[in-house]
Amino acid sequence: MANPSESVQDQLISATSAFFQALATNACSLSLLTYFSTTHLVIIQHAPASCPHPQTSRLSGLNAVRSYFDLLATNWARSKMLIRTKPCADAKAYRVVIGASVTWMWRRSGHQWDEDFTCTLEFDENYKISSFIVRTDSAPETCVMRAVDSEQHSR
């Protein structure tokens, strides 16, 4: 018989992999919402690692999650999403930490850049995401939430 904590770890990693696969294939916001908890208040945050108060960018609720993914889809195209680190699952906390990178492209100008980030996902008892925290590890200006399009910026 399998160790219950190993089973939880496997399920956490499987849920994380499925979510990142959906991100990598640019699934629509409604599809991405299916990975999030409907039984817990969902937390979402995306800020540079150097941000002194990242919690100020923290939003909560499924509407915030949908708005976040809608904002991304409206302004940027996501490509080349790569996992940089092996997922580290904590079965007791229902948490997975994973490092990844993505290439962003402004839809308007076509300018591209890479963002390296660490994502901390916390899950509910149904293996749905209850907390989605993205910390940009590359330079702060590579954080998509801080992005400035050089073409528009120069106008």
C-alpha positions as CSV (number, residue, x, y, z in Angstrom):
1,M,0.0,0.0,0.0
2,A,1.3,3.5,-0.9
3,N,2.2,6.0,1.8
4,P,-0.7,8.5,2.0
5,S,1.7,11.5,2.0
6,E,3.4,10.2,-1.2
7,S,-0.1,9.9,-2.8
8,V,-0.8,13.5,-1.8
9,Q,2.5,14.6,-3.2
10,D,1.9,12.8,-6.5
11,Q,-1.6,14.4,-6.8
12,L,-0.2,17.9,-6.0
13,I,2.5,17.5,-8.6
14,S,-0.1,16.1,-11.1
15,A,-2.4,19.1,-10.5
16,T,0.5,21.5,-10.9
17,S,1.6,19.9,-14.1
18,A,-1.9,20.0,-15.5
19,F,-2.3,23.7,-14.7
20,F,1.1,24.6,-16.2
21,Q,0.3,22.6,-19.3
22,A,-2.9,24.7,-19.7
23,L,-0.9,27.9,-19.2
24,A,1.7,26.7,-21.8
25,T,-1.0,26.1,-24.4
26,N,-2.6,29.5,-23.7
27,A,-5.9,28.1,-22.5
28,C,-8.6,30.7,-22.2
29,S,-9.4,32.4,-18.8
30,L,-12.6,30.3,-18.3
31,S,-10.6,27.1,-18.9
32,L,-7.9,28.2,-16.4
33,L,-10.5,29.0,-13.8
34,T,-11.4,25.3,-13.6
35,Y,-8.0,24.7,-11.9
36,F,-9.0,27.1,-9.0
37,S,-10.9,26.4,-5.8
38,T,-14.6,27.2,-5.5
39,T,-14.7,26.2,-1.9
40,H,-11.9,28.5,-0.6
41,L,-11.3,32.3,-1.1
42,V,-8.7,32.2,-3.8
43,I,-5.6,34.5,-3.5
44,I,-3.6,35.7,-6.5
45,Q,-0.4,37.8,-6.6
46,H,2.3,38.5,-9.2
47,A,5.2,40.8,-8.2
48,P,9.0,41.1,-8.6
49,A,11.1,39.3,-5.9
50,S,12.6,42.6,-5.0
51,C,9.2,44.2,-4.3
52,P,9.4,45.3,-0.6
53,H,5.6,44.8,-0.1
54,P,4.4,42.2,-2.6
55,Q,1.2,41.7,-0.6
56,T,0.0,45.1,-1.8
57,S,-0.6,43.5,-5.2
58,R,-2.5,40.5,-3.7
59,L,-6.0,40.1,-5.0
60,S,-8.7,37.6,-3.9
61,G,-11.6,35.8,-5.4
62,L,-12.4,34.0,-8.6
63,N,-13.3,37.3,-10.3
64,A,-9.7,38.6,-9.6
65,V,-8.3,35.4,-11.0
66,R,-10.3,35.7,-14.2
67,S,-9.4,39.4,-14.5
68,Y,-5.7,38.6,-14.1
69,F,-5.8,36.0,-16.9
70,D,-8.0,38.3,-19.1
71,L,-5.6,41.1,-18.6
72,L,-2.7,38.9,-19.6
73,A,-4.5,37.5,-22.7
74,T,-5.6,41.0,-23.8
75,N,-2.2,42.6,-23.7
76,W,0.4,39.9,-24.1
77,A,1.0,36.6,-25.9
78,R,2.7,33.9,-23.8
79,S,5.1,31.4,-25.4
80,K,8.0,29.2,-24.5
81,M,6.8,28.4,-21.0
82,L,9.5,26.2,-19.5
83,I,9.8,24.5,-16.1
84,R,13.2,25.5,-14.6
85,T,13.0,23.5,-11.4
86,K,11.6,20.2,-10.3
87,P,8.3,20.8,-8.5
88,C,8.8,20.7,-4.7
89,A,5.6,19.4,-3.0
90,D,4.7,19.8,0.7
91,A,2.0,17.2,1.3
92,K,1.1,18.6,4.8
93,A,0.7,22.2,3.5
94,Y,-0.9,21.2,0.2
95,R,1.7,23.4,-1.4
96,V,3.9,23.2,-4.5
97,V,6.8,25.5,-5.4
98,I,8.1,25.5,-8.9
99,G,10.5,27.6,-11.0
100,A,9.6,28.5,-14.6
101,S,10.2,30.9,-17.3
102,V,8.0,32.4,-20.1
103,T,8.5,34.6,-23.1
104,W,6.0,37.5,-23.2
105,M,5.2,39.5,-26.3
106,W,3.2,42.7,-26.4
107,R,0.3,42.1,-28.7
108,R,0.4,45.7,-30.0
109,S,4.1,46.2,-30.8
110,G,5.4,42.6,-31.0
111,H,8.2,43.4,-28.5
112,Q,9.3,40.3,-26.5
113,W,11.1,39.6,-23.2
114,D,11.6,36.7,-20.9
115,E,10.4,36.4,-17.3
116,D,11.9,33.9,-14.9
117,F,9.7,33.3,-11.9
118,T,9.0,31.1,-8.9
119,C,5.4,30.1,-8.5
120,T,3.9,28.9,-5.1
121,L,0.7,27.1,-5.5
122,E,-1.5,26.1,-2.5
123,F,-4.3,23.7,-3.0
124,D,-7.6,22.8,-1.3
125,E,-8.6,19.3,-0.4
126,N,-9.9,18.7,-4.0
127,Y,-6.5,19.6,-5.5
128,K,-7.8,22.9,-6.8
129,I,-5.6,26.1,-6.5
130,S,-6.5,28.3,-3.5
131,S,-3.4,30.5,-3.6
132,F,-1.4,31.4,-6.7
133,I,1.7,33.5,-5.9
134,V,4.1,34.4,-8.7
135,R,7.5,36.0,-7.7
136,T,9.5,37.3,-10.6
137,D,13.2,36.2,-10.1
138,S,14.6,38.0,-13.2
139,A,15.0,41.8,-13.2
140,P,11.9,43.6,-11.8
141,E,11.2,45.2,-15.2
142,T,10.6,41.7,-16.6
143,C,7.6,41.1,-14.3
144,V,4.7,41.2,-16.7
145,M,2.7,43.1,-14.2
146,R,5.3,45.9,-14.4
147,A,5.9,45.7,-18.1
148,V,6.2,48.9,-20.2
149,D,6.1,48.6,-23.9
150,S,9.2,50.5,-25.2
151,E,7.3,51.6,-28.4
152,Q,4.5,53.1,-26.4
153,H,6.8,54.4,-23.7
154,S,8.8,56.5,-26.2
155,R,5.7,58.3,-27.6
